[in-house]
Amino acid sequence: MKKRVFSGARPTGRQHIGNYLGAIQNYVKLQDEYDCVYCIVDIHALTTLEDTGRLQENTYEMMLDWLAAGLTPEKSILFVQSHVPEVMVLHTLLSMVTPLGWLLRVPTFKEKARMQPQNVNYGLVGYPVLMTADIVLYKADVVPVGEDQLPHLELAREIARRFNSLFGQTFPEPQSKLTTFPMVRGLNGVQKMGKSYDNYVELAATPEETRKLVMTAVTDPARQYRTDPGHPEVCNVYSLHQFFNPNRVAGIESECRAAAIGCVDCKKLLAEGINRELKELRDKRAAFAAKPKYVAEVLADGAKRAQAIAKVTLAEVEEKMGLIAPKR
Ligand code: SF4
């Protein structure tokens, strides 16, 4: 029997090439090796109450990108967190076995509390418990994480362990599948590509939009004139060539160092590479977007399959905690 992977991602709307090269491509690969449960965690998005007016649209747009990139209901369970309300019940039950001190120590809680002092809500403190509920509700064996998320997973393991020690073996302790995500810098060449920095190229951008955006990319700051030799190792355009023009990257490196290629031409090549590599994905996305009924069916079917697992786990937890599990 295949091991089960769980991963959740916030509904950030249309995905960008940073999301694609980081998480999405990895999700697609894992489908062949594991029994995968992938969830758009819309309740988590409420902890910051950002953009709630666009939550539905963002969830739908994100699912379009997932499907277009190759996540498929034939291989994975794809669903929206709030469509399986059992997770909220489990969250409450797990909160009874989670010492408050564990949650107040979480660095991201402290950071969020600093960033939104006007809204340090209960959900923000309980966020790691909800995340644990997401994982253990499906009895996931493995969670793909980047190094920065390891402390969160460790907390999930601690909560699962505590529940098991109090009420008997129930949850597998989820293991991390450490994934080295490539650091994809944004077009400004400074921060990681991300929506909050407005430095990204959406997967769904048109070829023309892609060209325009790429032409704004910051390159080697030391290269003032066309005749100045460049330093590809500090240039973000060069790092993106490694993903989108892998066959040309060695040539671009030497041409850049010898000032045999200008940054304008180099960016044009990058835009061509991105447009070529994403053509199939973009065509598929347009086809899925033209079939909203199909996307709704994928989500409904995913929720049904996820809920079938969730109900069994929840009944087991309720019984072990001394409750009378209702008929579901
Ligand atoms: Fe960067 Fe290309 Fe310009 Fe070199 S030629 S600095 S790799 S954009």
Residues whose N, C-alpha, C, O or C-beta is under 5 A from the ligand:
A	BS01	SF4	T219 D220 G230 H231 P232 C235 V237 Y238 C256 I261 G262 C263 C266
